[in-house]
Amino acid sequence: MRIDKFLKVSRIIKRRTVAKELCDAGKVKLNGRPAKAGSELKIGDKLEIGYGPRLLEVEIQQLRDNVSAKDAALLYTVLREEKQGDSI
Protein backbone atom coordinates (compact mmCIF):
# COMPACT_ATOMS: atom_id res chain seq x y z
CA MET A 1 0.00 0.00 0.00
CA ARG A 2 1.22 3.49 -0.83
CA ILE A 3 2.17 5.79 2.05
CA ASP A 4 -0.25 8.55 1.06
CA LYS A 5 -3.15 6.08 0.94
CA PHE A 6 -2.20 4.53 4.30
CA LEU A 7 -2.07 7.94 5.98
CA LYS A 8 -5.59 8.69 4.73
CA VAL A 9 -7.11 5.25 5.48
CA SER A 10 -5.60 5.25 8.98
CA ARG A 11 -6.91 8.80 9.49
CA ILE A 12 -3.50 10.08 10.58
CA ILE A 13 -3.93 12.67 7.80
CA LYS A 14 -7.47 13.60 6.74
CA ARG A 15 -6.87 13.97 2.99
CA ARG A 16 -4.67 12.01 0.62
CA THR A 17 -3.56 15.17 -1.19
CA VAL A 18 -2.27 16.61 2.10
CA ALA A 19 -0.41 13.34 2.76
CA LYS A 20 1.17 13.56 -0.71
CA GLU A 21 2.20 17.18 -0.11
CA LEU A 22 3.86 16.23 3.19
CA CYS A 23 5.80 13.47 1.42
CA ASP A 24 6.84 15.83 -1.39
CA ALA A 25 8.04 18.34 1.23
CA GLY A 26 10.23 15.69 2.90
CA LYS A 27 8.18 15.63 6.10
CA VAL A 28 7.53 11.87 6.00
CA LYS A 29 10.24 9.29 6.65
CA LEU A 30 9.98 5.56 6.08
CA ASN A 31 12.34 3.57 8.29
CA GLY A 32 14.48 6.66 8.83
CA ARG A 33 14.72 7.73 5.17
CA PRO A 34 12.72 10.41 3.35
CA ALA A 35 9.75 8.78 1.61
CA LYS A 36 7.83 9.50 -1.55
CA ALA A 37 4.03 9.33 -1.58
CA GLY A 38 4.16 6.23 -3.77
CA SER A 39 6.59 4.28 -1.56
CA GLU A 40 5.17 0.88 -0.64
CA LEU A 41 4.59 0.00 3.02
CA LYS A 42 4.95 -3.37 4.72
CA ILE A 43 3.77 -4.49 8.15
CA GLY A 44 6.46 -3.57 10.69
CA ASP A 45 7.65 -0.47 8.82
CA LYS A 46 8.13 2.69 10.86
CA LEU A 47 6.80 6.04 9.67
CA GLU A 48 7.85 9.42 11.03
CA ILE A 49 5.44 12.21 10.12
CA GLY A 50 6.13 15.86 10.83
CA TYR A 51 3.36 18.37 10.26
CA GLY A 52 2.84 21.71 11.88
CA PRO A 53 4.34 21.66 15.37
CA ARG A 54 3.71 17.90 15.65
CA LEU A 55 6.00 14.90 15.15
CA LEU A 56 4.42 11.45 15.11
CA GLU A 57 6.27 8.15 14.85
CA VAL A 58 4.19 5.03 14.21
CA GLU A 59 4.75 1.36 13.43
CA ILE A 60 2.51 -0.28 10.82
CA GLN A 61 0.43 -3.14 12.27
CA GLN A 62 -2.07 -3.81 9.46
CA LEU A 63 -2.57 -2.80 5.84
CA ARG A 64 -6.21 -2.56 4.76
CA ASP A 65 -7.86 -0.66 1.91
CA ASN A 66 -10.98 0.24 3.90
CA VAL A 67 -11.51 0.52 7.63
CA SER A 68 -14.15 2.09 9.84
CA ALA A 69 -13.29 5.23 11.79
CA LYS A 70 -13.37 3.37 15.10
CA ASP A 71 -10.94 0.70 13.81
CA ALA A 72 -8.52 3.08 12.06
CA ALA A 73 -6.21 3.28 15.09
CA LEU A 74 -5.72 -0.52 14.93
CA LEU A 75 -3.67 -0.10 11.73
CA TYR A 76 -0.71 1.39 13.60
CA THR A 77 0.97 1.71 16.99
CA VAL A 78 2.16 5.12 18.16
CA LEU A 79 5.83 4.90 19.14
CA ARG A 80 6.41 8.59 19.81
CA GLU A 81 4.43 11.79 19.66
CA GLU A 82 5.90 15.25 20.21
CA LYS A 83 4.41 18.71 20.00
CA GLN A 84 6.59 21.83 19.70
CA GLY A 85 9.64 19.91 20.90
CA ASP A 86 7.96 18.55 24.07
CA SER A 87 7.06 14.90 24.58
CA ILE A 88 3.38 14.26 25.09
C-alpha positions as a LaTeX table, in Angstrom:
\begin{tabular}{lrrr}
\hline
Residue & $x$ (\AA) & $y$ (\AA) & $z$ (\AA) \\
\hline
Met1 & 0.00 & 0.00 & 0.00 \\
Arg2 & 1.22 & 3.49 & $-0.83$ \\
Ile3 & 2.17 & 5.79 & 2.05 \\
Asp4 & $-0.25$ & 8.55 & 1.06 \\
Lys5 & $-3.15$ & 6.08 & 0.94 \\
Phe6 & $-2.20$ & 4.53 & 4.30 \\
Leu7 & $-2.07$ & 7.94 & 5.98 \\
Lys8 & $-5.59$ & 8.69 & 4.73 \\
Val9 & $-7.11$ & 5.25 & 5.48 \\
Ser10 & $-5.60$ & 5.25 & 8.98 \\
Arg11 & $-6.91$ & 8.80 & 9.49 \\
Ile12 & $-3.50$ & 10.08 & 10.58 \\
Ile13 & $-3.93$ & 12.67 & 7.80 \\
Lys14 & $-7.47$ & 13.60 & 6.74 \\
Arg15 & $-6.87$ & 13.97 & 2.99 \\
Arg16 & $-4.67$ & 12.01 & 0.62 \\
Thr17 & $-3.56$ & 15.17 & $-1.19$ \\
Val18 & $-2.27$ & 16.61 & 2.10 \\
Ala19 & $-0.41$ & 13.34 & 2.76 \\
Lys20 & 1.17 & 13.56 & $-0.71$ \\
Glu21 & 2.20 & 17.18 & $-0.11$ \\
Leu22 & 3.86 & 16.23 & 3.19 \\
Cys23 & 5.80 & 13.47 & 1.42 \\
Asp24 & 6.84 & 15.83 & $-1.39$ \\
Ala25 & 8.04 & 18.34 & 1.23 \\
Gly26 & 10.23 & 15.69 & 2.90 \\
Lys27 & 8.18 & 15.63 & 6.10 \\
Val28 & 7.53 & 11.87 & 6.00 \\
Lys29 & 10.24 & 9.29 & 6.65 \\
Leu30 & 9.98 & 5.56 & 6.08 \\
Asn31 & 12.34 & 3.57 & 8.29 \\
Gly32 & 14.48 & 6.66 & 8.83 \\
Arg33 & 14.72 & 7.73 & 5.17 \\
Pro34 & 12.72 & 10.41 & 3.35 \\
Ala35 & 9.75 & 8.78 & 1.61 \\
Lys36 & 7.83 & 9.50 & $-1.55$ \\
Ala37 & 4.03 & 9.33 & $-1.58$ \\
Gly38 & 4.16 & 6.23 & $-3.77$ \\
Ser39 & 6.59 & 4.28 & $-1.56$ \\
Glu40 & 5.17 & 0.88 & $-0.64$ \\
Leu41 & 4.59 & 0.00 & 3.02 \\
Lys42 & 4.95 & $-3.37$ & 4.72 \\
Ile43 & 3.77 & $-4.49$ & 8.15 \\
Gly44 & 6.46 & $-3.57$ & 10.69 \\
Asp45 & 7.65 & $-0.47$ & 8.82 \\
Lys46 & 8.13 & 2.69 & 10.86 \\
Leu47 & 6.80 & 6.04 & 9.67 \\
Glu48 & 7.85 & 9.42 & 11.03 \\
Ile49 & 5.44 & 12.21 & 10.12 \\
Gly50 & 6.13 & 15.86 & 10.83 \\
Tyr51 & 3.36 & 18.37 & 10.26 \\
Gly52 & 2.84 & 21.71 & 11.88 \\
Pro53 & 4.34 & 21.66 & 15.37 \\
Arg54 & 3.71 & 17.90 & 15.65 \\
Leu55 & 6.00 & 14.90 & 15.15 \\
Leu56 & 4.42 & 11.45 & 15.11 \\
Glu57 & 6.27 & 8.15 & 14.85 \\
Val58 & 4.19 & 5.03 & 14.21 \\
Glu59 & 4.75 & 1.36 & 13.43 \\
Ile60 & 2.51 & $-0.28$ & 10.82 \\
Gln61 & 0.43 & $-3.14$ & 12.27 \\
Gln62 & $-2.07$ & $-3.81$ & 9.46 \\
Leu63 & $-2.57$ & $-2.80$ & 5.84 \\
Arg64 & $-6.21$ & $-2.56$ & 4.76 \\
Asp65 & $-7.86$ & $-0.66$ & 1.91 \\
Asn66 & $-10.98$ & 0.24 & 3.90 \\
Val67 & $-11.51$ & 0.52 & 7.63 \\
Ser68 & $-14.15$ & 2.09 & 9.84 \\
Ala69 & $-13.29$ & 5.23 & 11.79 \\
Lys70 & $-13.37$ & 3.37 & 15.10 \\
Asp71 & $-10.94$ & 0.70 & 13.81 \\
Ala72 & $-8.52$ & 3.08 & 12.06 \\
Ala73 & $-6.21$ & 3.28 & 15.09 \\
Leu74 & $-5.72$ & $-0.52$ & 14.93 \\
Leu75 & $-3.67$ & $-0.10$ & 11.73 \\
Tyr76 & $-0.71$ & 1.39 & 13.60 \\
Thr77 & 0.97 & 1.71 & 16.99 \\
Val78 & 2.16 & 5.12 & 18.16 \\
Leu79 & 5.83 & 4.90 & 19.14 \\
Arg80 & 6.41 & 8.59 & 19.81 \\
Glu81 & 4.43 & 11.79 & 19.66 \\
Glu82 & 5.90 & 15.25 & 20.21 \\
Lys83 & 4.41 & 18.71 & 20.00 \\
Gln84 & 6.59 & 21.83 & 19.70 \\
Gly85 & 9.64 & 19.91 & 20.90 \\
Asp86 & 7.96 & 18.55 & 24.07 \\
Ser87 & 7.06 & 14.90 & 24.58 \\
Ile88 & 3.38 & 14.26 & 25.09 \\
\hline
\end{tabular}
